[in-house]
Amino acid sequence: MSVLRTIFWVVVLAALAAFSVANWQPVEVRIWEGLLLETKLPALVMLAFLIGLLPTWLLYRATRWRLQRRIANLETQLTARAAPSLTSTNLEAARSPTLADDQPTSENP
């Protein structure tokens, strides 16, 4: 799986490099009336991509964190139900013999 991931990123970087070489020209971006930014086109495209990626990545991380907490909580509940609790009543019940053994028999005065 890591080989496929590496191949994917190599292809993406090669396409980005080809785009950058083909479009290496200055562009002017007017931010406000008096503020003009002059930058190269590939830098502007990469910045726009990263700005768009950030909210999606944050949502992904928050969802993953919430689900991991939920899974951990459910696992602890499951182990708590599966393992018998060792309360004092359970220990006394386990140690004491049955009621029939506690009752004196008619043979013993």
C-alpha positions, -999 to 999 in steps of 0.1 A, spaced: 0 0 0 29 24 7 42 17 -28 9 29 -43 10 60 -21 45 68 -31 37 64 -68 6 87 -64 27 114 -48 54 112 -74 28 116 -101 12 146 -83 46 163 -78 56 156 -115 23 172 -127 28 201 -103 64 206 -116 52 205 -152 25 230 -145 49 253 -128 74 252 -156 47 258 -183 31 287 -164 60 305 -147 48 340 -153 40 369 -129 4 377 -121 -11 406 -102 -37 400 -75 -56 429 -62 -64 422 -25 -79 457 -16 -81 489 -34 -46 500 -25 -30 466 -20 -16 448 -51 3 415 -48 25 404 -76 34 367 -75 41 338 -98 10 318 -110 21 284 -96 26 299 -62 -9 314 -63 -25 281 -74 -7 261 -47 -17 287 -20 -54 285 -32 -52 247 -30 -38 247 5 -64 272 17 -92 250 3 -76 219 18 -73 232 53 -110 231 64 -114 197 49 -84 184 67 -95 199 100 -129 183 96 -113 149 89 -90 151 119 -119 162 142 -141 134 130 -113 108 134 -105 121 169 -142 119 179 -146 84 165 -114 71 182 -127 84 216 -160 67 209 -144 34 201 -122 36 232 -152 43 253 -171 14 238 -142 -9 243 -139 0 280 -176 -6 284 -173 -40 267 -144 -51 289 -163 -39 320 -192 -61 311 -172 -91 301 -150 -92 332 -169 -101 364 -165 -74 390 -148 -85 422 -170 -68 448 -171 -79 484 -205 -96 479 -192 -116 449 -162 -127 469 -182 -137 499 -207 -156 477 -178 -174 460 -161 -184 494 -192 -194 513 -206 -229 507 -241 -235 495 -271 -231 517 -276 -269 519 -241 -273 534 -247 -245 560 -279 -261 574 -274 -285 603 -285 -320 595 -308 -340 617 -281 -366 623 -258 -340 640 -273 -327 673 
